[in-house]
Amino acid sequence: MTTFVDRVELHVAAGSGGHGCASVHREKFKPLGGPDGGNGGRGGDVILVVDQSVTTLLDYHHSPHRKATNGQPGEGGNRSGKDGKDLILPVPDGTVVLDKQGNVLADLVGHGTSFIAGQGGRGGLGNAALASARRKAPGFALLGVPGEARDVVMELKTVADVALVGYPSAGKSSLISVLSAAKPKIADYPFTTLVPNLGVVTAGSTVYTIADVPGLIPGASQGKGLGLEFLRHVERCSVLVHVLDTATLESDRDPLSDLDVIEEELKQYGGLDDRPRVVVLNKIDIPDGQDLAEMVRSDLETRGYRVFEASAVSRTGLKELSFALAGIVAEARAAKPKEEATRIVIRPKAVDDSGFTVVREEDGLFRVRGEKPERWVRQTDFSNDEAVGYLADRLSRLGVEEKLMKAGARAGDGVAIGPEEDAVVFDWEPTVMAGAEMLGRRGEDHRLEAPRPAAQRRRDRDAERDEADREYDDFDPFQ
């Protein structure tokens, strides 16, 4: 049974926003007290949070589909719906979040670091929030926005200061077991270690973590053996330690050739050239091992490596090795720039960015793409004429109609708003006020006003229509 998983594909779905409510306040002697529909609640987010008690992605391997709760719809009496509950997903320290194309979305290092993998949808506004001086009694409300749904890939890259690399059975797990309190499985056959082992070492005043990378053999960077699966665990280390077996029984192997093979695999994997190297000639408790270590030590030092002779059995040379690694780790930590706890990245929009695009496709269809128009379409109840007219007004004010005309659209041409798989398609009919002529002043209810003579009402209505041609309703709750 799988006990360690360091790469999973996660399918997240944030909660959808609740619908707004269209309601009119009623009480005795006041049957039309004005709009009182409440707003819908916000959908819950899906949030990845680093938890030091979590060491594997196994839970998400078994349950890859995760969904937050939806927001509740608004109600009459100006009662807003309840927000959806955020879904908190604990992940190990060192988890990297990528999209399906391999682009890094977040690098989660440090306890409590979080990333919103799925954004909850906005709640729809009720008709009370949509009311204004010119829209006194909206007969519609906005729908809630669906929550964000997407697939992400999570990769675990062990957060260790020191990484032990070498052939299987070179003694990496044995060294970790004596340098720290870790108790990895140890046996005298290849591929005993099937998962990276992590231990904590204390050397004087320095405390550092040490990990081994299992399964490195020739061709590991191209997928042979287990090495490719675990090479990512050395990316965060401050120092690489080559553990060379000086007592191998294989006739075609020796410490120098082993070093060359592992270095070539690290070079092929890439990104590790700047890490300092240390060589440990292991198993010198065996007489032949001691002799071979003395033979190759000068060659290794000539290549520029710091060389230590050690034995996990007799514990020879471990203290010197431990303090030397502590010194290298301390230097690496001091050289790292100190980052602020919170870093804000500001990406201002271009001056000429309208927030949407209009593209004419090969079949003659005009497609409108943009965060605002696509969200407004999702919020519209197309069974309500007043809501449809309100959408038309918003699109006109945003400049969609003007850009369609510049793109060559004519009356009767097909226009789609949104992506191909989830678009609203309609035949475009250009209007001066995006439908205002047909529906009049949407959202007005003269029953809410004091009675006026018929002639006065006609004059006021004509004046309002003339004014509408010159000055457009500038109320937009999302601007």
C-alpha positions in Angstrom: 0.0 0.0 0.0 1.2 3.5 -0.8 2.5 5.3 2.3 4.4 8.2 0.7 3.1 10.4 -2.1 5.0 13.6 -3.2 3.1 14.4 -6.4 -0.7 14.6 -6.9 -3.2 16.2 -9.2 -5.9 18.0 -7.2 -9.3 19.0 -8.5 -10.7 21.9 -6.5 -14.0 23.6 -6.7 -14.8 26.7 -4.7 -18.2 27.5 -3.5 -20.7 29.4 -5.6 -22.1 32.7 -4.4 -25.8 32.8 -3.3 -28.4 34.5 -5.4 -29.6 38.0 -4.5 -33.3 38.3 -3.5 -35.9 40.5 -5.3 -38.4 41.5 -2.7 -40.7 44.4 -1.8 -41.4 45.5 1.7 -45.0 45.1 2.7 -46.8 46.1 5.9 -50.3 47.3 6.9 -51.2 50.6 5.3 -48.0 50.5 3.3 -48.2 47.8 0.7 -45.3 49.1 -1.4 -42.6 50.0 1.1 -39.8 49.8 -1.3 -37.3 47.0 -2.3 -35.8 45.0 0.6 -34.2 42.0 -1.0 -30.9 41.0 0.6 -27.6 40.0 -1.0 -26.4 36.4 -1.5 -23.6 35.1 0.6 -20.0 34.6 -0.8 -18.9 31.1 -1.8 -16.2 29.5 0.3 -12.6 29.5 -0.9 -10.3 26.4 -1.2 -7.1 27.3 0.6 -3.9 25.4 0.8 -2.1 26.0 4.1 1.3 24.6 5.2 1.1 22.4 8.3 4.3 21.1 9.9 2.5 18.0 11.1 1.7 16.9 7.5 4.6 15.1 5.7 3.0 13.6 2.7 0.3 14.3 0.0 -1.2 10.8 0.6 -4.7 12.1 1.6 -5.0 14.0 -1.7 -3.9 10.9 -3.6 -6.9 9.0 -2.3 -9.3 11.9 -2.4 -8.3 14.3 -5.2 -11.7 16.0 -5.5 -12.3 18.8 -2.9 -15.1 21.4 -2.8 -16.0 24.3 -0.6 -19.5 25.1 0.4 -21.8 27.5 -1.4 -23.1 30.8 -0.1 -26.8 31.0 0.9 -29.3 33.1 -1.1 -30.5 36.5 0.2 -34.0 36.9 1.7 -36.5 39.6 2.1 -36.3 42.1 4.9 -32.8 43.1 3.9 -31.4 39.8 5.2 -28.2 38.7 3.4 -27.4 35.1 2.9 -24.7 33.3 4.9 -21.2 33.1 3.4 -19.9 29.7 2.4 -17.3 28.1 4.7 -13.7 28.1 3.4 -12.2 24.7 2.9 -8.7 24.6 4.5 -6.4 21.9 3.0 -3.2 21.2 5.0 -0.1 20.5 2.9 3.5 19.7 3.8 6.2 22.4 4.1 7.9 22.7 0.7 4.8 22.0 -1.5 4.9 23.6 -4.9 1.6 24.3 -6.7 1.5 24.2 -10.5 -1.1 24.5 -13.2 -1.7 21.8 -15.8 0.8 23.4 -18.1 3.6 23.2 -15.5 3.6 26.9 -14.5 4.3 27.6 -10.9 1.4 29.2 -9.1 2.8 29.1 -5.5 5.8 27.8 -3.6 4.6 27.1 0.0 7.5 27.2 2.4 7.1 28.0 6.1 4.4 27.1 8.6 1.1 28.9 8.0 2.0 29.9 4.4 -1.3 29.8 2.4 -2.5 29.9 -1.2 -6.1 30.2 -2.5 -6.3 27.4 -5.0 -10.0 28.1 -5.7 -11.7 31.5 -5.3 -15.2 31.5 -4.0 -17.9 33.2 -6.2 -19.4 36.5 -5.3 -22.9 36.7 -3.9 -25.5 38.3 -6.1 -26.8 41.7 -5.1 -30.4 41.9 -4.0 -32.8 44.5 -5.4 -32.3 46.7 -2.3 -28.6 47.1 -3.2 -29.5 47.8 -6.8 -31.9 50.6 -6.0 -30.9 54.2 -6.7 -32.4 57.6 -7.1 -33.3 56.6 -10.7 -33.9 52.9 -10.1 -36.2 53.1 -7.1 -37.8 49.7 -7.3 -35.8 47.1 -9.2 -37.9 44.1 -10.0 -34.8 41.9 -10.3 -31.7 40.8 -8.4 -28.3 39.5 -9.5 -27.4 35.8 -9.5 -24.5 34.5 -7.5 -21.2 33.9 -9.4 -20.1 30.2 -9.7 -17.0 29.3 -7.7 -13.7 28.8 -9.4 -13.0 25.2 -10.5 -9.6 24.1 -11.7 -7.1 21.3 -11.6 -3.7 21.9 -9.9 -0.7 19.7 -9.5 1.1 19.6 -6.1 4.7 18.5 -5.8 6.5 18.1 -2.5 10.1 19.3 -2.4 11.6 18.4 0.9 12.9 21.4 2.9 16.3 20.1 4.0 19.6 21.9 4.5 21.7 18.9 3.5 21.0 16.3 0.9 22.8 12.9 0.8 23.2 11.5 -2.7 24.8 8.3 -3.9 24.2 4.8 -5.2 21.7 2.5 -3.6 23.3 0.7 -0.5 26.0 3.4 -0.2 25.0 3.9 3.4 23.0 7.1 3.2 20.2 5.8 5.5 22.8 4.5 8.0 24.5 7.9 8.2 21.2 9.6 8.8 20.3 7.1 11.6 23.5 7.9 13.5 23.7 11.6 12.8 20.1 12.2 13.9 17.2 10.5 15.7 15.7 9.3 12.4 15.1 5.6 12.2 14.9 4.7 8.5 14.6 1.1 7.2 18.1 -0.3 6.6 19.1 -3.5 4.8 21.9 -4.8 2.6 20.0 -4.9 -0.7 19.5 -2.1 -3.3 16.5 0.2 -3.1 15.9 -0.4 0.6 14.9 3.2 0.8 11.8 3.9 -1.1 11.0 7.4 0.3 13.2 10.3 1.3 14.2 10.1 4.9 14.6 13.3 6.9 16.5 13.8 10.1 17.4 16.7 12.4 21.1 17.2 13.4 22.4 19.4 16.2 26.1 20.4 16.0 27.0 23.0 18.6 24.6 25.9 18.3 23.5 25.0 14.8 20.5 22.8 14.1 19.9 21.6 10.5 18.0 19.0 8.6 19.5 16.3 6.5 17.7 14.1 3.9 18.7 11.3 1.6 17.7 10.9 -2.0 16.9 7.2 -2.8 17.3 5.3 -6.0 20.0 7.3 -7.9 21.4 5.1 -10.6 22.8 5.8 -14.1 19.9 7.2 -16.2 17.9 8.4 -13.2 17.4 11.8 -14.7 15.8 10.2 -17.7 13.4 8.1 -15.6 15.3 4.9 -14.7 15.0 3.5 -11.3 13.5 5.7 -8.6 15.8 8.7 -8.8 13.7 10.8 -11.1 10.8 10.6 -8.7 12.9 12.0 -5.8 15.5 14.3 -7.4 13.2 17.2 -6.8 13.8 16.7 -3.1 17.4 18.1 -3.4 16.4 21.4 -5.0 16.0 23.3 -1.7 19.2 22.0 0.0 22.2 24.2 0.9 24.8 21.5 0.4 25.1 18.2 -1.5 26.9 15.3 0.2 28.2 12.5 -2.0 28.2 9.3 0.0 30.7 6.9 -1.7 30.8 3.2 -0.9 34.4 2.2 -0.4 33.5 -1.5 0.3 31.3 -2.3 -2.7 31.5 -5.8 -4.0 30.6 -4.9 -7.6 33.7 -5.2 -9.8 32.7 -2.4 -12.2 32.3 0.2 -9.5 34.7 2.4 -7.5 34.3 5.7 -5.6 35.6 7.9 -8.4 33.3 6.4 -11.1 30.4 6.4 -8.7 31.0 10.2 -8.1 31.2 10.9 -11.9 27.9 9.0 -12.6 26.0 10.8 -9.8 27.4 14.2 -10.8 26.3 13.6 -14.4 22.7 12.7 -13.3 22.6 15.9 -11.2 23.9 17.9 -14.2 21.2 16.4 -16.4 18.5 17.2 -13.9 19.8 20.8 -13.7 19.7 23.7 -11.3 22.2 22.4 -8.8 25.5 23.6 -10.1 25.8 26.4 -7.4 25.5 24.0 -4.4 28.7 23.3 -2.5 29.7 19.6 -2.6 31.2 17.4 0.2 32.4 13.8 -0.2 32.0 11.2 2.4 34.0 8.0 2.0 31.8 5.6 3.8 32.3 2.1 5.3 35.9 2.6 6.3 35.3 0.1 9.2 35.9 -2.6 6.6 39.7 -3.1 6.0 39.4 -3.0 2.2 37.2 0.1 2.5 39.9 1.9 4.6 42.5 1.1 2.0 40.4 2.2 -0.9 39.5 5.5 0.9 43.2 6.3 1.4 43.9 5.6 -2.3 41.2 7.9 -3.7 41.3 10.7 -1.1 44.1 12.6 -2.8 42.3 12.4 -6.2 39.1 13.8 -4.7 40.9 16.7 -3.0 42.7 17.5 -6.2 39.2 17.9 -7.8 38.4 20.5 -5.1 36.1 18.4 -2.8 36.2 18.5 0.9 36.6 14.8 1.9 35.6 13.0 5.1 36.2 9.4 6.0 33.3 7.9 8.0 31.7 4.8 9.3 28.1 4.5 10.5 29.0 1.2 12.3 32.0 2.3 14.3 30.9 6.0 14.2 34.3 7.1 13.0 34.5 10.6 11.6 30.9 11.5 12.3 31.6 14.4 14.7 33.9 16.1 12.2 31.4 15.6 9.4 28.5 16.9 11.4 30.3 20.1 12.5 31.6 20.7 9.0 28.1 20.5 7.5 26.8 22.8 10.2 29.4 25.4 9.2 28.5 25.2 5.5 24.7 25.5 6.4 25.4 28.5 8.7 27.2 30.3 5.9 24.5 29.5 3.4 21.8 30.8 5.8 23.8 34.0 6.4 24.2 34.6 2.7 20.5 34.4 2.0 18.7 37.7 1.8 16.2 38.3 4.5 12.7 38.5 3.0 9.8 40.3 4.5 7.0 38.2 6.0 4.5 39.7 3.5 5.4 40.6 0.0 2.9 42.5 -2.2 3.3 42.4 -6.0 1.5 45.3 -7.8 0.8 44.8 -11.5 -0.9 48.0 -12.7 -3.2 47.8 -15.8 -2.1 49.4 -19.0 -3.6 52.9 -19.5 -5.4 51.8 -22.6 -6.7 48.5 -21.1 -10.5 48.5 -21.5 -10.9 45.2 -19.5 -12.3 43.2 -22.4 -11.6 42.2 -26.0 -13.8 41.7 -29.1 -12.5 39.2 -31.7 -14.2 38.3 -34.9 -13.8 34.5 -35.5 -13.6 32.7 -38.8 -17.3 31.8 -38.8 -18.2 35.5 -38.5 -19.1 35.2 -34.8 -18.0 38.1 -32.6 -16.6 36.9 -29.3 -16.4 39.2 -26.2 -13.9 38.1 -23.5 -13.2 39.9 -20.3 -13.6 39.4 -16.5 -16.4 42.0 -16.1 -18.7 41.1 -19.1 -18.3 37.4 -18.4 -19.2 37.8 -14.8 -22.1 40.1 -15.5 -23.6 37.5 -17.9 -23.3 34.8 -15.2 -25.1 37.1 -12.8 -28.1 37.8 -15.1 -31.4 36.0 -14.9 -32.4 35.8 -18.6 -36.0 35.0 -17.7 -36.4 38.5 -16.4 -36.7 41.2 -19.1 -35.6 43.9 -16.6 -32.5 42.0 -15.7 -31.6 41.5 -19.3 -32.1 45.2 -20.0 -29.9 46.0 -17.0 -27.2 43.7 -18.4 -27.5 45.5 -21.8 -27.0 48.9 -20.1 -23.9 47.7 -18.2 -22.3 46.3 -21.4 -23.1 49.6 -23.3 -21.6 51.7 -20.5 -18.5 49.5 -20.5 -18.0 50.2 -24.2 -18.8 46.8 -25.6 -21.3 48.1 -28.1 -18.9 50.7 -29.4 -16.1 48.2 -29.8 -18.4 45.8 -31.6 -19.2 48.5 -34.1 -15.5 49.3 -34.6 -14.9 45.6 -35.2 -17.4 45.6 -38.0 -20.5 44.1 -36.3 -23.8 44.8 -38.0 -27.4 44.2 -36.9 -28.2 40.5 -36.8 -24.6 39.4 -36.4 -23.9 36.7 -33.8 -22.2 37.8 -30.6 -20.9 35.5 -27.9 -19.8 36.5 -24.4 -17.5 34.1 -22.7 -15.4 31.1 -23.6 -16.5 28.5 -26.2 -17.7 25.9 -23.7 -19.7 28.3 -21.6 -20.8 31.3 -23.7 -24.0 33.3 -24.1 -24.8 33.7 -27.8 -27.3 36.2 -29.2 -28.1 38.2 -32.3 -26.8 41.7 -31.9 -29.2 44.6 -32.4 -27.4 47.9 -31.9 -29.4 50.5 -29.9 -28.7 54.0 -28.7 -29.4 53.1 -25.1 -28.9 49.3 -25.3 -32.6 48.5 -25.0 -33.7 51.5 -22.9 -36.2 52.6 -25.6 -38.2 49.4 -25.3 -38.2 49.0 -21.5 -38.3 52.7 -20.5 -36.7 53.7 -17.2 -36.1 50.3 -15.7 -36.7 49.9 -12.0 -39.0 52.8 -11.6 -42.3 52.3 -9.9 -44.5 55.5 -9.8 -46.7 53.8 -7.1 -43.8 54.6 -4.7 -44.2 58.3 -5.4 -46.8 60.9 -4.5 -49.7 61.1 -6.9 -49.3 63.6 -9.7 -51.7 65.0 -12.3 -51.8 63.0 -15.6 -50.5 65.9 -17.6 -47.6 66.4 -15.2 -46.8 62.7 -15.3 -46.6 62.9 -19.1 -44.3 66.0 -19.1 -42.0 64.4 -16.5 -41.9 61.1 -18.5 -40.9 63.0 -21.7 -38.3 65.0 -19.8 -36.8 61.9 -18.3 -36.5 60.2 -21.6 -34.8 63.3 -23.1 -32.4 63.3 -20.1 -31.7 59.6 -20.6 -30.4 60.4 -24.1 -27.8 62.8 -22.7 -26.9 61.3 -19.4 -26.7 57.6 -18.6 -27.3 55.9 -15.3 -23.8 55.8 -13.7 -24.6 53.5 -10.8 -22.5 50.2 -11.0 -22.0 48.3 -7.7 -19.0 46.5 -9.2 -17.1 49.4 -10.5 
